[in-house]
Every structure is written in C-alpha cells, then in structure tokens.
Amino acid sequence: IITDSGGFQAWSLSRENEKNGTLTDKAIVFRPQGGKDKIVLTPEKSIQLQVSYGADIAICLDDCTHASDSDEIQRDSVRRTIAWARRCKDEFERLTAEGIRPLLFGVIQGGGSFTLRKQCAEALLEIGFDGFGFGGYPLDGDGALLTDILAHTRELVPASFPMHALGIGHPRSVVTCARMGYGIFDC
C-alpha cells in the first residue's frame, strides 16, 4: 500500500477557491465546502495517518506547485517542502522506532527550475529517505508532459533509489517516465 500526504489535494482545493484552504509554514488548513469547520494537516499528522493505515510506502507532506508558478512561489515551496520533510522524517522515526518499518519517500519540488529542483533534491538526499517522488503538477499549461524537468529530477537522485512519478498515470506518460527511470506511478 502506498499512501500519499495530501499535499496535492490541498494545492488543488485551495487553487480552485481560497475559501477551501490555506497553506502556512506550520500546516495546511482545509475548510470543507468553504465552511467554518476546519481540518489541520501538519507534516506530523500526515505521517501519523499514513503509518496508522498500515502503509508500505508513506510520502512526506510537500508544498505542491504548478511549473508556471512564479519564482517566488517556487522558492517558498522548496523551502517549505524541505522543512516539512525534516518534520515528517522526525515523526516517522519516532513512530517506527520499533517493529516493522514502512518506507518513507521525500518529494522533490522546484517547478520548472532546474536549480530549485537540484537544491530540493540535495537537501532531501541529505535528510535521508528510502525513495523520492517527482513533486508538482507534471504538465505544462497546454497539457504536455514536462519531460525535460522530469528527466532532470530523475538524474538528481542516484539510480539505487526508487522514484515515484506522482500524478502521472496516462499510459504514454508512464512509458515515457519508465524509460527515464521512474518505477512507481499514480493518477
């Protein structure tokens, strides 16, 4: 079982309507149907939930972006994703100190910036994860697969680590990304 953090869902809900949620350095806050009730998702809560589901692979909470977002948004996303990855890893280690340990994947953000992708990948490799995911919306504004940034992101991670192409599930895209070295897909 591979679970996911909820980062993409938060991104898509808040993009549709800011009344549905907010994103801060501390957490993601969901407001179902823009109402008064709220659900707070922290990196720690995301890991707690995924471990409680009996996941074989859990994914760190990340700050998802679209490749066309501004440089400022991309820099904030990378900074937040790295900080959240540290918090996820700490909570994961606390919860899995004894017994069966699932795998934990970090998510590489950076939009369409080769430099930010490298910065994020290097920081996540230093923190230490069992595998990694390509983060962010994988299509450009015209719906074309971002093959150059997907290939670059895969090249940033040693081949010994599994890579998850988050959000990629169209058969042609799966074949393209599998040739790049991605081995796990979803959509």
C-alpha positions as CSV (number, residue, x, y, z in Angstrom):
1,I,0.0,0.0,0.0
2,I,1.3,3.4,-1.0
3,T,-0.3,6.3,0.8
4,D,0.0,10.0,0.0
5,S,0.5,13.0,2.2
6,G,-2.4,15.2,1.0
7,G,-0.2,17.9,-0.4
8,F,-1.6,17.7,-4.0
9,Q,-5.2,17.7,-2.7
10,A,-4.5,20.8,-0.6
11,W,-3.0,22.5,-3.6
12,S,-5.9,21.7,-5.9
13,L,-8.6,22.6,-3.4
14,S,-7.1,25.9,-2.5
15,R,-6.3,26.7,-6.1
16,E,-10.0,26.3,-7.0
17,N,-11.1,28.5,-4.2
18,E,-9.1,30.1,-1.4
19,K,-12.1,29.7,0.9
20,N,-11.3,25.9,0.8
21,G,-7.9,26.1,2.5
22,T,-4.7,27.9,3.4
23,L,-1.1,26.9,3.4
24,T,1.4,28.2,6.0
25,D,4.8,27.1,7.2
26,K,3.1,25.2,10.0
27,A,0.3,23.3,8.3
28,I,-2.3,23.1,5.6
29,V,-5.8,24.0,6.8
30,F,-8.8,22.6,4.9
31,R,-12.2,24.1,5.1
32,P,-14.7,21.6,3.6
33,Q,-17.0,23.4,1.2
34,G,-15.5,26.7,2.4
35,G,-17.4,26.3,5.8
36,K,-16.3,27.2,9.3
37,D,-15.2,23.7,10.2
38,K,-11.5,23.1,9.5
39,I,-9.1,20.2,9.3
40,V,-5.5,21.0,10.1
41,L,-2.9,18.8,8.4
42,T,0.6,19.1,9.7
43,P,3.6,17.1,8.5
44,E,3.4,15.1,11.7
45,K,-0.3,14.4,11.3
46,S,0.2,13.3,7.7
47,I,2.8,10.7,8.8
48,Q,0.7,9.6,11.8
49,L,-2.2,8.9,9.5
50,Q,-0.2,7.1,6.8
51,V,1.5,4.9,9.4
52,S,-1.8,4.1,11.0
53,Y,-3.2,3.0,7.7
54,G,-0.5,0.3,7.5
55,A,1.3,1.9,4.5
56,D,4.2,0.1,3.0
57,I,5.4,3.4,1.5
58,A,4.5,6.7,3.0
59,I,5.0,10.1,1.3
60,C,6.2,13.3,3.1
61,L,3.8,16.2,3.1
62,D,5.0,18.7,0.5
63,D,4.0,22.1,-0.9
64,C,2.8,21.3,-4.5
65,T,3.1,23.9,-7.2
66,H,2.5,24.3,-10.9
67,A,5.5,24.7,-13.2
68,S,4.2,28.0,-14.4
69,D,4.1,29.5,-10.8
70,S,6.4,32.4,-10.1
71,D,10.0,32.0,-8.9
72,E,8.9,33.4,-5.5
73,I,6.2,30.7,-5.2
74,Q,8.7,28.0,-6.3
75,R,11.3,29.1,-3.8
76,D,8.8,29.2,-1.0
77,S,7.6,25.7,-2.0
78,V,11.1,24.3,-1.9
79,R,11.9,25.9,1.4
80,R,8.6,24.7,2.9
81,T,8.9,21.2,1.4
82,I,12.4,20.7,2.8
83,A,11.3,21.9,6.3
84,W,8.3,19.7,6.2
85,A,10.4,16.7,5.1
86,R,12.5,17.1,8.2
87,R,9.4,17.2,10.4
88,C,8.0,14.2,8.6
89,K,11.2,12.2,9.0
90,D,11.4,13.1,12.7
91,E,7.8,11.9,13.3
92,F,8.3,8.9,11.1
93,E,11.4,7.9,13.1
94,R,9.5,8.4,16.4
95,L,6.6,6.3,15.3
96,T,8.7,3.5,13.7
97,A,11.5,3.1,16.3
98,E,10.4,-0.5,17.0
99,G,8.7,-3.1,14.8
100,I,8.0,-3.2,11.1
101,R,9.1,-0.1,9.3
102,P,7.5,1.1,6.1
103,L,9.5,3.1,3.6
104,L,9.4,6.9,3.6
105,F,9.7,8.9,0.4
106,G,10.6,12.6,0.1
107,V,9.1,14.8,-2.6
108,I,11.3,16.9,-4.9
109,Q,9.7,20.2,-5.7
110,G,11.0,23.2,-7.7
111,G,8.5,23.7,-10.5
112,G,10.3,24.2,-13.9
113,S,13.5,25.4,-12.3
114,F,16.5,23.1,-12.7
115,T,18.3,25.0,-10.0
116,L,15.5,24.7,-7.4
117,R,14.9,21.0,-8.3
118,K,18.6,20.4,-7.6
119,Q,18.5,22.4,-4.3
120,C,15.5,20.4,-3.1
121,A,16.9,17.0,-4.2
122,E,20.2,17.7,-2.5
123,A,18.6,18.7,0.8
124,L,16.3,15.7,0.8
125,L,19.1,13.3,0.0
126,E,21.0,14.8,3.0
127,I,18.0,14.2,5.3
128,G,17.8,10.6,4.0
129,F,14.8,8.9,2.6
130,D,14.1,5.4,1.2
131,G,12.9,6.8,-2.1
132,F,11.8,10.0,-3.8
133,G,8.9,11.4,-5.7
134,F,8.6,14.0,-8.5
135,G,6.5,16.7,-7.0
136,G,4.4,19.4,-8.6
137,Y,2.0,19.3,-11.4
138,P,3.7,17.3,-14.1
139,L,2.0,19.0,-17.1
140,D,2.5,22.4,-18.7
141,G,-0.3,24.9,-19.5
142,D,-1.0,23.0,-22.8
143,G,-1.3,19.6,-21.1
144,A,2.1,18.4,-22.3
145,L,4.2,16.2,-20.0
146,L,7.2,18.2,-18.6
147,T,9.7,15.6,-19.9
148,D,12.8,17.9,-19.5
149,I,12.2,18.6,-15.8
150,L,11.1,15.0,-15.1
151,A,14.3,13.7,-16.7
152,H,16.4,16.2,-14.8
153,T,14.7,15.4,-11.5
154,R,15.4,11.6,-12.0
155,E,19.0,12.4,-12.8
156,L,19.4,14.2,-9.5
157,V,18.8,11.1,-7.5
158,P,21.1,8.0,-7.6
159,A,19.6,5.1,-9.5
160,S,19.7,2.9,-6.4
161,F,16.7,4.9,-5.0
162,P,13.2,4.2,-6.3
163,M,11.4,7.2,-7.9
164,H,7.7,7.8,-7.8
165,A,6.2,9.9,-10.7
166,L,3.5,11.5,-8.6
167,G,0.4,12.4,-10.6
168,I,1.5,10.5,-13.7
169,G,-0.8,7.7,-14.9
170,H,-1.6,8.2,-18.6
171,P,-0.2,5.1,-20.4
172,R,2.0,7.1,-22.7
173,S,3.3,9.2,-19.8
174,V,4.0,6.1,-17.8
175,V,6.1,4.6,-20.7
176,T,8.0,7.9,-21.1
177,C,8.8,8.2,-17.4
178,A,9.6,4.5,-17.0
179,R,12.3,5.0,-19.7
180,M,13.7,7.8,-17.6
181,G,14.0,5.5,-14.5
182,Y,10.7,6.1,-12.7
183,G,9.2,2.9,-11.4
184,I,6.0,4.0,-9.4
185,F,3.1,5.9,-10.9
186,D,-0.4,7.1,-9.9
187,C,-3.0,9.4,-11.2
